[in-house]
Amino acid sequence: MDVGDKLYGTVLVSEPVLVELLNCNAVQRLRGVNQNGLPAEFSKFPSFSRFEHSVGVMLLLKQLGASVEEQIAGLCHDVSHPAFSHVIDWVFGLGTHGLEDLQDDNHSWFVSKTEIPSILQKHGFSVSIVNNFKQFSLLEKSIPDVCADRVDYALREMMLWANSSAVNHCLGSLCVVDNCIVFSSKSAALDFSRAFLKMQVENWGSADSMLKYLCFAKVLQLALQRGYISMQDLYTVDDVVLQKLAVCNDEAVLKELSAMRNGVALSNGSIHLVKKFRYVDPLFYDNGVLVRLSCAVPSFAGEIEVARKKNREGISALA
């Protein structure tokens, strides 16, 4: 099976288990889930689907020589994301405190309701591969290191707006040492890390993003309370929920949606909002020795701390 991708080109995927998983409903559903979380009409920045990202993670792992098991885990690591991705963390009050872990907490439960366990069993693999995907060090690594998950979504957003000219340089400089992803040059590590920080400050953790997450979460909370949508709907796709919101004819819901289209203004209030802080400080090769980027470039260490402080301060918004 040939798989085409904007980052990695056309790649032959021949393993039967991967082909079947690629075509299963649980993975295909991710075509309708926006990576950014917010519906496209409310976001300042272009985005992509969780499907594109999940397939990309699998292809990157394949490119880096990961096992079939790790490629399976990479393909399935996001299947439990609800519609609107991390916005749902805000619906249930987690996101406003910088926590966006609902998907991870619900992952095993969600996987058990899909066809994934039977597909894995059919091909001789354990469901623990996808239920404990953080065991794979190329796929998942704690901040500040890079991993296939973090690299793929960052490169996709770099390609769309943050620094498209550096994408090929960064991608071509990735290598594996001691089962960890590192860069083969300081320049690639710095290009990637500065673009990552730019995306955090200007998009993922920006005041605009926090306000829109809060407002859209309020819309979804109201729609759930009044029965216009159900919890089951949240595990379909974005458009299913948006269509139900559009026809609910509830003045309060439609007013909030209209306000988001016209731009949400910052108003000081009683809620303190802090978005999850994402950054990287990767290892790279320097004359055959692995070096942490912030040690080699002290000014970059300062950039991280400035962004961290700004993120920690957050914003105050009306409840």
N, C-alpha and C positions, 0 to 999 in steps of 0.2 A: 504494500500500500504506500503510494507516494503522498507525503504530507507537505503542503506548501506553507511557508511561513515568511513573514516580512523581515524577520531578523536572520534566520538561519537558512533561507532558501528552500529548495525542494529536497526533502530527506526521505529515503526509503525506510519504512518501518515494517519489518517482516515478522517480528515475533507475534504469533497468533494471539497471545494474551493481551498484548498492547493494541492490536487491531480491534479485537472484540471490545475492549474497554473504551477505545476511542469512539466507537459507534453506539455504546450503551446509553440509555436515557439519562442516567445520573450525570454523566460527563457532558452529553449534548445539551442538557439543561443550562449549562454555564454559558452557552452562546447568548442567552437572554439576561445575563447578570452583569451589570457594568462594574468594572474594576474600581472605578473612582467612587462608586456608591451613589452619588447624586445623579438623577436623570440628566441627560446631556443638555437639555434646555436651561438648566439651572447652574451649570458649571462654566467657569471661564476657560477651562482647559480641555482639549480633546482627550479622549480616553479610549479604552478597548475593553473587550469582554474578558470575563474570568476564563472562558474557554480558550481564547488566544493565549492568555498567560499560562494556563495549565499545560497546554500542548507545548508551548515554548519551553517551559521548565523541563518537560520530558526530553525535548530535542536537545536542549543544552546539556543535560545530564548524559545523554547518548554521545554527544560530541566530546565530552570530557572523559569518556570511558567508564561511566558508572555501570553497575550491574543492572540486569533486567529488573530485579527487585526494586532497586532505587528509582529506576525509570517509572515503574508502576506507581510507586509512592508519590513521585513528582506529578504524574498525570492526575492522580486522585486527591492531592493534598487540599484542594479547594472545593471539593464537591459539596461540602456541607455549608457553604456560604448561602445565606438566604438572599432573597431579592434585595437590591440596594446595598449589598455587602455590609460594610461597617456602620452604615447609618442605623442598622437595627440594634447595634450596641447602644446607640443613643436613645432609641425608643424605650429600652429597658433600663436606662439610667446609668449605664456603665461608661459610655463614651465621654460624658461631660467631665469625668474624672481622669481622662487620659487612658482608660482601659478599653481595649478592643479585642477581647478574647472569647467572645460568645461562640464564634465559629469553632474554635479549638475545643471549647468545653463540650460542644454538642456533636463533635465529629464522629465518634464511634457510634453514638445513637443513630445519627443520620445514615451512616454507611450501612448499618444493619437493616434499614428499611429499603435498601436498593438492591439491584441485581449484582452489585460488585462482589459480595462474598461468594455467590454461586459461580461467577465467572472465574474468580481466583481459584476456587476449589476444583473446578473443571480442568484447569490447566496446571494443577499441582502446586499452587501457591497458598500461603496462609493469609488470612484476613489481617493478621497482625502487621503485615507490611504496610497497609494503609491506615490502620488504627493507631500505629505507633510510628508515624512517618518521621518524627523528630529524632529517631535513632540513626538516621542516615545523614552523615556529616557533610556530604556535598550538597544535599537538598536543603538542609536546615542547619543554621549555625547561629549562635547568640551574637547580638550586637556587641562589639563593633565589626566583627568579621563579615565577609561577604559569603553568600551561598547562592545556589542556583535560583531559589525563590526570589531573593532580594535582587540578584543581578538581572533576572529576566524582566521583572516589572519596571525596574529603573531604566534599563536600556530601551524598553518600549516607550516610556514617557520621554526619555532623552530624544529619541527619534522623532517624536511628535512635536516637541517644543523646547525642551530644556537645553539641548546641545547636540543636534543631529550630526554635526561634523565630527564629533568625537566617538560616535557609536562603534564604527568599524575598528578604530584604534583600540578601544576598550575591549571589545569582544575578541579581537585577535590576540590580545595580551593575556588572556586568562589561561591559567595552567593549574595543575593539581600537584601538590606536594604534601606527603603524609596524609593523604585523604582529605585535604582541605583545599579550597579554591583560593589562589593568590594571583597577583599580577606579575608579569615578567618585566615590567618597567615602572619606574617611579612616575613618569609622565602619564601613563595610562591610569595608574592608581589615583593620581591627583585629579585628572579629568573626570573620572567616574565619581569620585568622592565629593568633589565640588558641585557637580551636577546634582548628585543625590541631595546635598544640603540645600541647594537652590530649590529643588522640588519640595523639600520639607518646609522651607520658609515661605515660599511664594504660593504653594498649592496645598499640600497635605495638612500643614499646621497653621495655615494663614487665618487671620481673623474672618475673612470672607468665607472660607471653608467651614470654620466652626459655627458661624452664624447660620449658614445654610443647612448644615447638618442638624443644628438645633431646631430650626424652623420646620424642616421636612420631617424630623422625628416627631414634632408636635402634630403635624398633619396625620402621620401614620398612627400615633397614639389615639387621636380623636376618632379616626376611621375605625380602629379596632374597638374602641369603647362603644361606638354607636352601631357597630355591626355591619359597616359597609364592606369591610374586609375581615378575613379570619386569619388565625395563625397559620392555617394550612396554605392560604394564599401567599404568605411570606416565603414559602418554600416552593413557589413556582418560579416565575420570571418577572422582571421589572414591569414589562408591558401589561401583564395581566392585572397587576395591582393598580397601575396608572389608569387603565381603562375603567376600573371600578370606581376610582376616585373621580374620574371625569364625569361619570353619570350619576353620582350620588346626590347631586342637587342640594347639598348641604352648604348653606351660606358661609359658615365658619371655615369649612374645609376649602371651599373655592376661594375665599378671601385670602387665606394663607398662601395658596398656590399662586394667586395673582400677585401678591406682595413679593414672592420669590422671583417671579418673572420680571418684575419692575426694579429689583435690586433691594437687598436687605441692608438697612442702615444700622450702624453700631449705636446702641443706646445703653448708657450705663445703667445697671440694675443690680438685682440681688443674687444672680447666678454667676459663679466664677467658672469659666470654661477653660479647660486645658486639653489640647489635643495630644495624642500619643506622639512622643518624640522619636523620630527615626533618623538615624545617621549611620555612616560607616567610617571606619578607620582601618583600612585593610593592610595586609602584609604584601610586600613586593620584594622582588629580587634586586639586590645591589651587590654586584661582583660575587655572585654565588651565595650570598648570605641573605636570609629573610629579615626584613626590617619593617617595623610598624610605620605607616605613613606619617603620623603625627610626630614621631621621633626624628624623622628625616626632614620634615617640613614643619618647624615649630609654629609658623604663621597659620598653618591649617589647624593645628590644635587650638589656637586662639579663635579661629572661625567657628569651630564646633562649640566652644564655650559661650560665645556670643549668641549663637542660635539656641543653645540649651537654655540660657538665661531668659531669652525672649519667650521661649516656649513655656517655661515654668511660670512666668508672670501671667501668661494667658490673657483673657479679656473678661470684663464684666458685662453681662447682658441681662435684658429684662426676662423674667420668668414667664 
